[in-house]
Amino acid sequence: MAKDPSDMLNDLGQGMATLQEECPELMGAFVKMDQAAYVEAELERKTKELIGLAVALYARCEYCMAIHTKQALEEGATREEILEAASVAVAFGGSPSMAYLATTVVKSLDEFDV
């Protein structure tokens, strides 16, 4: 059964806070890299979040699916755009990606799309 998306994001935040205390150099480097990847340049942030979601589906990272679905919505992506981006991941990832789309991503859309 797919986990609650808000619970997953809370767990992720708590884990990242723990790592910030225990591995500050690692977290500093990770945050810097992540922020650099999402700077708007030729691609707007919404597009980058949709790419992040597709990669997360392909990589089967439920935490990433939840956060990129939420952030894509916050950047103005529609449900339809998110599902279209996710369909590209399914084309590459097959049945496992479809299973995560049908569970984690749909639950995240239902929870965060207000």
C-alpha positions in Angstrom: 0.0 0.0 0.0 1.3 3.5 -0.9 2.4 5.6 2.1 0.7 8.9 3.0 2.5 11.6 1.0 2.5 14.1 3.8 3.9 11.6 6.2 6.6 10.7 3.7 7.6 14.4 3.4 7.6 14.8 7.1 9.8 11.7 7.5 12.1 13.0 4.8 12.4 16.4 6.5 13.2 14.9 9.9 15.8 12.6 8.3 17.4 15.5 6.5 17.5 17.5 9.7 19.2 14.6 11.5 21.8 14.4 8.6 22.4 18.1 8.8 23.4 17.7 12.4 25.4 14.5 12.0 26.9 15.0 8.5 26.9 18.8 7.8 29.5 18.7 5.0 27.5 16.0 3.1 24.2 17.9 3.6 25.8 21.2 2.6 27.2 19.7 -0.6 23.9 18.0 -1.4 21.8 21.2 -0.8 24.2 23.3 -2.9 24.0 20.7 -5.8 20.2 20.4 -5.6 19.7 24.2 -5.6 22.0 24.6 -8.6 20.0 22.0 -10.5 16.8 23.9 -10.0 18.0 27.4 -10.8 15.8 28.8 -13.6 17.8 29.3 -16.8 16.8 27.9 -20.2 14.2 25.7 -18.4 11.7 27.1 -15.9 11.4 25.5 -12.5 8.1 23.9 -13.3 9.7 22.0 -16.2 12.5 20.9 -13.9 10.1 19.6 -11.3 8.3 17.6 -14.0 11.6 16.1 -15.1 12.4 15.4 -11.5 9.1 13.6 -11.1 9.7 11.5 -14.2 13.2 10.5 -13.0 11.9 9.7 -9.6 9.3 7.4 -11.1 11.9 5.7 -13.2 14.2 5.4 -10.2 11.3 4.2 -7.9 12.0 6.8 -5.2 8.6 7.3 -3.4 10.0 10.2 -1.4 11.1 12.0 -4.5 7.8 11.3 -6.3 5.9 12.9 -3.4 8.1 16.0 -3.2 8.4 16.6 -6.9 4.6 16.2 -7.4 4.1 18.7 -4.6 6.7 21.1 -5.9 5.5 20.8 -9.5 2.0 21.8 -8.3 3.4 24.7 -6.4 5.2 25.8 -9.5 1.9 25.9 -11.4 1.9 22.5 -13.1 -1.5 21.0 -13.7 -2.6 17.5 -12.9 -2.7 16.8 -16.6 0.9 18.1 -17.1 2.1 15.9 -14.2 0.4 12.8 -15.5 1.8 13.5 -19.0 5.3 13.8 -17.6 4.8 10.6 -15.6 3.7 8.8 -18.7 7.1 9.4 -20.2 8.7 7.7 -17.2 6.3 4.7 -17.7 7.4 4.4 -21.3 10.9 3.9 -20.0 10.2 2.2 -16.7 7.4 -0.1 -17.6 5.2 -1.8 -15.0 7.1 -0.7 -11.9 6.8 2.9 -12.9 3.1 2.4 -13.7 2.6 0.9 -10.3 4.2 3.9 -8.6 2.2 6.3 -10.8 -1.0 4.6 -9.9 -0.3 4.7 -6.2 2.3 7.2 -4.9 1.9 9.9 -7.6 -1.9 9.7 -7.7 -2.1 9.9 -3.9 0.3 12.8 -3.9 -1.8 14.6 -6.5 -5.0 14.0 -4.6 -3.4 15.3 -1.4 -1.4 18.3 -2.6 -3.6 19.5 -5.5 -5.8 22.1 -3.8 
